Amino acid sequence: MNRDEATDANLTGLQLAVMQVLWERGEATITEVQDALEPARPLAQSTIATVLSRLEKRGVVAHRSEGRQFVYRPLLSAARARGSALAGVAEGLFAGDVATLVSELLSSRDVDRGDLAKVRALIEAKERELAGRKS
């Protein structure tokens, strides 16, 4: 799998939890990831090591040696992971129909005026971007 395919690949819930630790800390050892996930996810170090090893094979994380420990760092940004996951949802559940996806988001949860203002500003910014492309 090449790097672009790896960064576009969806992550499981456990992989996302591990990545969240790395995104928050910048880098971490297996023990530090284990400690950060406790008590919500009590996992063996071998499980975390396996997850990190698989993520590394996919090009999502990298490691350096520090004594006898590996220190892992993310190669995939949180923004790229969110974008990839959302693109998968948009294509898989909504057949790429952005309007239906947004409609579902707005109708399926409480949205306050501040959120609506942010969404409106994002739409206006996208409209300006698209208008600039046509020139």
PyMOL commands that set and color helices and strands:
alter all, ss='L'
color gray80, all
select helices_A, chain A and resi 3-8+13-25+30-37+45-57+78-94+98-107+113-134
alter helices_A, ss='H'
color red, helices_A
select strands_A, chain A and resi 28-29+61-66+69-74
alter strands_A, ss='S'
color yellow, strands_A
deselect
rebuild
show_as cartoon
